[in-house]
């Protein structure tokens, strides 16, 4: 089995248009959630979100590209550009055939669907632009990444709601680990902050009208965000041979299904995925210093997640840190695991633990060290990133610090 | 603007050329319009002239809408407008 390392990271999300801006915001505990600026927002009962602001697609892409790139694809391509650029890889010949892209998204081109349903139903138009289908399809982002960087190996899109990115990265990890691919571009993207996207979520009555406050006794729901995170997962031997800078090692991954309820989370299902990732990576519980929680800020998720962590880690649960960066960037649904993996990388590389902001009052059912409100310096060797989706589909990924050789 | 000038403007826009660079005997291929560019052009023609263009991307040369040259496309649009008027 091959070891797998991360050699590139990229993002655009409500906290920043690249990785360094995102790290800075996470260190400062800055909130990227604010009033939504979208059409018909006055008809929504939920009017806040983690929007990517000051974004002008025409400065990034030409008209032909915009005709084919939904917002979720645009975010993906920008994040991929940063990640692949950092890796220093170019794909040609055998390497191109042995490299692919697997991405997560839940809504795909939801803005495109929303705009065009609006055109035909509300405006009564009888004709839509010819590229609506290739623009809205969930695999559009993965396909455009493969086209842009000549990734000709295994490529596809994973949709498991809020766990999509983690499931995608788990596939990428295992594909490199087993030798199916040498390099996998992976992560996820979401852009569903449009009238229809928010309206549908309102229906579930799980959304907060004012803030995302994970683990706080005063929490009152989740807040949606948008953006993308993309990483380069690479065969360690290959990365080492070419002298690539290694950000960290992908140590383990596991997934599980609650097989119980379409929306209510299960402690057992979450615990099996967490324990599974440790077992897969041959990681001792005591090695885990930080967990980036799923931490949606709903009553049900946060207490269930804390109970699962307590069950798996026993006494060590009180030693480790667990925070939810959704308090800052919101819930990026299918892209959330990818952006949250950045917090894990920051913990391993920079020794900074991103906080759970908006924390007001302890909840006895979430009695863990949730790194309230202020980032913390800490030296950690192993981090976990949790994702527990609607539909009971859980995916947990473990990263390990990569010891830089002496003299480097 | 005449139908001819409007069609040329649409096609030039799609090809990212100046209208003066489009010759009537050009084919779409000559000016770099691929299959996606063609369906976008037809969409723009339908929107501009409020007509329905009988075009099937499975077999672009079938049907009454002749796309063999810029002149042919202009003639086809003029014919559709005339039919619409009568």
Interface residues (C-beta under 8 A of the other chain):
Chain A: X67 X127 X129 X130 X131
Chain B: X36 X39 X40 X42 X43 X46 X47
